[in-house]
Amino acid sequence: MLVLTRKVGEKINIDDNIVIKIVEISRGKIRIGIDAPENITILRHEIYKKVQKENVDASKADRDSIAMAADLFKAIKKKR
């Protein structure tokens, strides 16, 4: 991990297309501005983790649904 010290108004460049600017430091909080192309997704870490968990949960539900559907088809086939 790279750790940098910056003052208000100073910037950090990531690659050629992302700029992070320190906007304000007040009461123990830092406000930052991020300038990036529209195709770059920027999420707070806690939101990113929540989205990941929801994606995993959704994929499990899909597998469960497919397994249930397969069981139903097998049951129908046996009845014929």
Phi and psi in radians as a Rosetta constraint file:
Dihedral C 1 N 2 CA 2 C 2 CIRCULARHARMONIC -1.586 0.35
Dihedral N 2 CA 2 C 2 N 3 CIRCULARHARMONIC 2.228 0.35
Dihedral C 2 N 3 CA 3 C 3 CIRCULARHARMONIC -2.020 0.35
Dihedral N 3 CA 3 C 3 N 4 CIRCULARHARMONIC 2.189 0.35
Dihedral C 3 N 4 CA 4 C 4 CIRCULARHARMONIC -2.157 0.35
Dihedral N 4 CA 4 C 4 N 5 CIRCULARHARMONIC 2.678 0.35
Dihedral C 4 N 5 CA 5 C 5 CIRCULARHARMONIC -1.897 0.35
Dihedral N 5 CA 5 C 5 N 6 CIRCULARHARMONIC 2.258 0.35
Dihedral C 5 N 6 CA 6 C 6 CIRCULARHARMONIC -2.342 0.35
Dihedral N 6 CA 6 C 6 N 7 CIRCULARHARMONIC 2.683 0.35
Dihedral C 6 N 7 CA 7 C 7 CIRCULARHARMONIC -1.857 0.35
Dihedral N 7 CA 7 C 7 N 8 CIRCULARHARMONIC 2.879 0.35
Dihedral C 7 N 8 CA 8 C 8 CIRCULARHARMONIC -0.955 0.35
Dihedral N 8 CA 8 C 8 N 9 CIRCULARHARMONIC 2.332 0.35
Dihedral C 8 N 9 CA 9 C 9 CIRCULARHARMONIC 1.609 0.35
Dihedral N 9 CA 9 C 9 N 10 CIRCULARHARMONIC -0.316 0.35
Dihedral C 9 N 10 CA 10 C 10 CIRCULARHARMONIC -1.394 0.35
Dihedral N 10 CA 10 C 10 N 11 CIRCULARHARMONIC 2.747 0.35
Dihedral C 10 N 11 CA 11 C 11 CIRCULARHARMONIC -2.221 0.35
Dihedral N 11 CA 11 C 11 N 12 CIRCULARHARMONIC 2.829 0.35
Dihedral C 11 N 12 CA 12 C 12 CIRCULARHARMONIC -2.270 0.35
Dihedral N 12 CA 12 C 12 N 13 CIRCULARHARMONIC 2.296 0.35
Dihedral C 12 N 13 CA 13 C 13 CIRCULARHARMONIC -1.770 0.35
Dihedral N 13 CA 13 C 13 N 14 CIRCULARHARMONIC 2.385 0.35
Dihedral C 13 N 14 CA 14 C 14 CIRCULARHARMONIC -2.090 0.35
Dihedral N 14 CA 14 C 14 N 15 CIRCULARHARMONIC 2.048 0.35
Dihedral C 14 N 15 CA 15 C 15 CIRCULARHARMONIC 1.017 0.35
Dihedral N 15 CA 15 C 15 N 16 CIRCULARHARMONIC -2.668 0.35
Dihedral C 15 N 16 CA 16 C 16 CIRCULARHARMONIC -1.716 0.35
Dihedral N 16 CA 16 C 16 N 17 CIRCULARHARMONIC -0.074 0.35
Dihedral C 16 N 17 CA 17 C 17 CIRCULARHARMONIC -2.249 0.35
Dihedral N 17 CA 17 C 17 N 18 CIRCULARHARMONIC 0.142 0.35
Dihedral C 17 N 18 CA 18 C 18 CIRCULARHARMONIC -2.246 0.35
Dihedral N 18 CA 18 C 18 N 19 CIRCULARHARMONIC 2.250 0.35
Dihedral C 18 N 19 CA 19 C 19 CIRCULARHARMONIC -2.220 0.35
Dihedral N 19 CA 19 C 19 N 20 CIRCULARHARMONIC 2.262 0.35
Dihedral C 19 N 20 CA 20 C 20 CIRCULARHARMONIC -1.932 0.35
Dihedral N 20 CA 20 C 20 N 21 CIRCULARHARMONIC 2.230 0.35
Dihedral C 20 N 21 CA 21 C 21 CIRCULARHARMONIC -2.119 0.35
Dihedral N 21 CA 21 C 21 N 22 CIRCULARHARMONIC 2.343 0.35
Dihedral C 21 N 22 CA 22 C 22 CIRCULARHARMONIC -1.379 0.35
Dihedral N 22 CA 22 C 22 N 23 CIRCULARHARMONIC 2.009 0.35
Dihedral C 22 N 23 CA 23 C 23 CIRCULARHARMONIC -1.610 0.35
Dihedral N 23 CA 23 C 23 N 24 CIRCULARHARMONIC -0.750 0.35
Dihedral C 23 N 24 CA 24 C 24 CIRCULARHARMONIC -2.769 0.35
Dihedral N 24 CA 24 C 24 N 25 CIRCULARHARMONIC 2.537 0.35
Dihedral C 24 N 25 CA 25 C 25 CIRCULARHARMONIC -2.212 0.35
Dihedral N 25 CA 25 C 25 N 26 CIRCULARHARMONIC 2.073 0.35
Dihedral C 25 N 26 CA 26 C 26 CIRCULARHARMONIC -2.714 0.35
Dihedral N 26 CA 26 C 26 N 27 CIRCULARHARMONIC 2.312 0.35
Dihedral C 26 N 27 CA 27 C 27 CIRCULARHARMONIC 0.900 0.35
Dihedral N 27 CA 27 C 27 N 28 CIRCULARHARMONIC 0.768 0.35
Dihedral C 27 N 28 CA 28 C 28 CIRCULARHARMONIC 1.339 0.35
Dihedral N 28 CA 28 C 28 N 29 CIRCULARHARMONIC 0.156 0.35
Dihedral C 28 N 29 CA 29 C 29 CIRCULARHARMONIC -2.103 0.35
Dihedral N 29 CA 29 C 29 N 30 CIRCULARHARMONIC 2.581 0.35
Dihedral C 29 N 30 CA 30 C 30 CIRCULARHARMONIC -2.053 0.35
Dihedral N 30 CA 30 C 30 N 31 CIRCULARHARMONIC 2.240 0.35
Dihedral C 30 N 31 CA 31 C 31 CIRCULARHARMONIC -1.747 0.35
Dihedral N 31 CA 31 C 31 N 32 CIRCULARHARMONIC 2.261 0.35
Dihedral C 31 N 32 CA 32 C 32 CIRCULARHARMONIC -2.131 0.35
Dihedral N 32 CA 32 C 32 N 33 CIRCULARHARMONIC 2.632 0.35
Dihedral C 32 N 33 CA 33 C 33 CIRCULARHARMONIC -1.975 0.35
Dihedral N 33 CA 33 C 33 N 34 CIRCULARHARMONIC 2.428 0.35
Dihedral C 33 N 34 CA 34 C 34 CIRCULARHARMONIC -2.138 0.35
Dihedral N 34 CA 34 C 34 N 35 CIRCULARHARMONIC 2.134 0.35
Dihedral C 34 N 35 CA 35 C 35 CIRCULARHARMONIC -1.870 0.35
Dihedral N 35 CA 35 C 35 N 36 CIRCULARHARMONIC 1.955 0.35
Dihedral C 35 N 36 CA 36 C 36 CIRCULARHARMONIC -2.561 0.35
Dihedral N 36 CA 36 C 36 N 37 CIRCULARHARMONIC 2.762 0.35
Dihedral C 36 N 37 CA 37 C 37 CIRCULARHARMONIC -1.040 0.35
Dihedral N 37 CA 37 C 37 N 38 CIRCULARHARMONIC 2.691 0.35
Dihedral C 37 N 38 CA 38 C 38 CIRCULARHARMONIC -1.092 0.35
Dihedral N 38 CA 38 C 38 N 39 CIRCULARHARMONIC -0.446 0.35
Dihedral C 38 N 39 CA 39 C 39 CIRCULARHARMONIC -1.404 0.35
Dihedral N 39 CA 39 C 39 N 40 CIRCULARHARMONIC -0.050 0.35
Dihedral C 39 N 40 CA 40 C 40 CIRCULARHARMONIC -1.628 0.35
Dihedral N 40 CA 40 C 40 N 41 CIRCULARHARMONIC 2.162 0.35
Dihedral C 40 N 41 CA 41 C 41 CIRCULARHARMONIC -1.478 0.35
Dihedral N 41 CA 41 C 41 N 42 CIRCULARHARMONIC 2.252 0.35
Dihedral C 41 N 42 CA 42 C 42 CIRCULARHARMONIC -2.150 0.35
Dihedral N 42 CA 42 C 42 N 43 CIRCULARHARMONIC 2.081 0.35
Dihedral C 42 N 43 CA 43 C 43 CIRCULARHARMONIC -2.299 0.35
Dihedral N 43 CA 43 C 43 N 44 CIRCULARHARMONIC 2.553 0.35
Dihedral C 43 N 44 CA 44 C 44 CIRCULARHARMONIC -1.108 0.35
Dihedral N 44 CA 44 C 44 N 45 CIRCULARHARMONIC 2.602 0.35
Dihedral C 44 N 45 CA 45 C 45 CIRCULARHARMONIC -0.989 0.35
Dihedral N 45 CA 45 C 45 N 46 CIRCULARHARMONIC -0.750 0.35
Dihedral C 45 N 46 CA 46 C 46 CIRCULARHARMONIC -1.134 0.35
Dihedral N 46 CA 46 C 46 N 47 CIRCULARHARMONIC -0.584 0.35
Dihedral C 46 N 47 CA 47 C 47 CIRCULARHARMONIC -1.242 0.35
Dihedral N 47 CA 47 C 47 N 48 CIRCULARHARMONIC -0.743 0.35
Dihedral C 47 N 48 CA 48 C 48 CIRCULARHARMONIC -0.993 0.35
Dihedral N 48 CA 48 C 48 N 49 CIRCULARHARMONIC -0.809 0.35
Dihedral C 48 N 49 CA 49 C 49 CIRCULARHARMONIC -1.116 0.35
Dihedral N 49 CA 49 C 49 N 50 CIRCULARHARMONIC -0.688 0.35
Dihedral C 49 N 50 CA 50 C 50 CIRCULARHARMONIC -1.127 0.35
Dihedral N 50 CA 50 C 50 N 51 CIRCULARHARMONIC -0.752 0.35
Dihedral C 50 N 51 CA 51 C 51 CIRCULARHARMONIC -1.086 0.35
Dihedral N 51 CA 51 C 51 N 52 CIRCULARHARMONIC -0.751 0.35
Dihedral C 51 N 52 CA 52 C 52 CIRCULARHARMONIC -1.033 0.35
Dihedral N 52 CA 52 C 52 N 53 CIRCULARHARMONIC -0.809 0.35
Dihedral C 52 N 53 CA 53 C 53 CIRCULARHARMONIC -1.087 0.35
Dihedral N 53 CA 53 C 53 N 54 CIRCULARHARMONIC -0.759 0.35
Dihedral C 53 N 54 CA 54 C 54 CIRCULARHARMONIC -1.101 0.35
Dihedral N 54 CA 54 C 54 N 55 CIRCULARHARMONIC -0.657 0.35
Dihedral C 54 N 55 CA 55 C 55 CIRCULARHARMONIC -1.129 0.35
Dihedral N 55 CA 55 C 55 N 56 CIRCULARHARMONIC -0.742 0.35
Dihedral C 55 N 56 CA 56 C 56 CIRCULARHARMONIC -1.117 0.35
Dihedral N 56 CA 56 C 56 N 57 CIRCULARHARMONIC -0.802 0.35
Dihedral C 56 N 57 CA 57 C 57 CIRCULARHARMONIC -1.060 0.35
Dihedral N 57 CA 57 C 57 N 58 CIRCULARHARMONIC -0.730 0.35
Dihedral C 57 N 58 CA 58 C 58 CIRCULARHARMONIC -1.131 0.35
Dihedral N 58 CA 58 C 58 N 59 CIRCULARHARMONIC -0.675 0.35
Dihedral C 58 N 59 CA 59 C 59 CIRCULARHARMONIC -1.207 0.35
Dihedral N 59 CA 59 C 59 N 60 CIRCULARHARMONIC -0.587 0.35
Dihedral C 59 N 60 CA 60 C 60 CIRCULARHARMONIC -1.171 0.35
Dihedral N 60 CA 60 C 60 N 61 CIRCULARHARMONIC -0.732 0.35
Dihedral C 60 N 61 CA 61 C 61 CIRCULARHARMONIC -1.084 0.35
Dihedral N 61 CA 61 C 61 N 62 CIRCULARHARMONIC -0.699 0.35
Dihedral C 61 N 62 CA 62 C 62 CIRCULARHARMONIC -1.098 0.35
Dihedral N 62 CA 62 C 62 N 63 CIRCULARHARMONIC -0.765 0.35
Dihedral C 62 N 63 CA 63 C 63 CIRCULARHARMONIC -1.113 0.35
Dihedral N 63 CA 63 C 63 N 64 CIRCULARHARMONIC -0.714 0.35
Dihedral C 63 N 64 CA 64 C 64 CIRCULARHARMONIC -1.104 0.35
Dihedral N 64 CA 64 C 64 N 65 CIRCULARHARMONIC -0.744 0.35
Dihedral C 64 N 65 CA 65 C 65 CIRCULARHARMONIC -1.110 0.35
Dihedral N 65 CA 65 C 65 N 66 CIRCULARHARMONIC -0.722 0.35
Dihedral C 65 N 66 CA 66 C 66 CIRCULARHARMONIC -1.130 0.35
Dihedral N 66 CA 66 C 66 N 67 CIRCULARHARMONIC -0.738 0.35
Dihedral C 66 N 67 CA 67 C 67 CIRCULARHARMONIC -1.103 0.35
Dihedral N 67 CA 67 C 67 N 68 CIRCULARHARMONIC -0.732 0.35
Dihedral C 67 N 68 CA 68 C 68 CIRCULARHARMONIC -1.117 0.35
Dihedral N 68 CA 68 C 68 N 69 CIRCULARHARMONIC -0.733 0.35
Dihedral C 68 N 69 CA 69 C 69 CIRCULARHARMONIC -1.118 0.35
Dihedral N 69 CA 69 C 69 N 70 CIRCULARHARMONIC -0.706 0.35
Dihedral C 69 N 70 CA 70 C 70 CIRCULARHARMONIC -1.080 0.35
Dihedral N 70 CA 70 C 70 N 71 CIRCULARHARMONIC -0.746 0.35
Dihedral C 70 N 71 CA 71 C 71 CIRCULARHARMONIC -1.079 0.35
Dihedral N 71 CA 71 C 71 N 72 CIRCULARHARMONIC -0.722 0.35
Dihedral C 71 N 72 CA 72 C 72 CIRCULARHARMONIC -1.096 0.35
Dihedral N 72 CA 72 C 72 N 73 CIRCULARHARMONIC -0.764 0.35
Dihedral C 72 N 73 CA 73 C 73 CIRCULARHARMONIC -1.094 0.35
Dihedral N 73 CA 73 C 73 N 74 CIRCULARHARMONIC -0.695 0.35
Dihedral C 73 N 74 CA 74 C 74 CIRCULARHARMONIC -1.104 0.35
Dihedral N 74 CA 74 C 74 N 75 CIRCULARHARMONIC -0.734 0.35
Dihedral C 74 N 75 CA 75 C 75 CIRCULARHARMONIC -1.124 0.35
Dihedral N 75 CA 75 C 75 N 76 CIRCULARHARMONIC -0.731 0.35
Dihedral C 75 N 76 CA 76 C 76 CIRCULARHARMONIC -1.118 0.35
Dihedral N 76 CA 76 C 76 N 77 CIRCULARHARMONIC -0.740 0.35
Dihedral C 76 N 77 CA 77 C 77 CIRCULARHARMONIC -1.099 0.35
Dihedral N 77 CA 77 C 77 N 78 CIRCULARHARMONIC -0.689 0.35
Dihedral C 77 N 78 CA 78 C 78 CIRCULARHARMONIC -1.149 0.35
Dihedral N 78 CA 78 C 78 N 79 CIRCULARHARMONIC -0.576 0.35
Dihedral C 78 N 79 CA 79 C 79 CIRCULARHARMONIC -1.228 0.35
Dihedral N 79 CA 79 C 79 N 80 CIRCULARHARMONIC -0.388 0.35
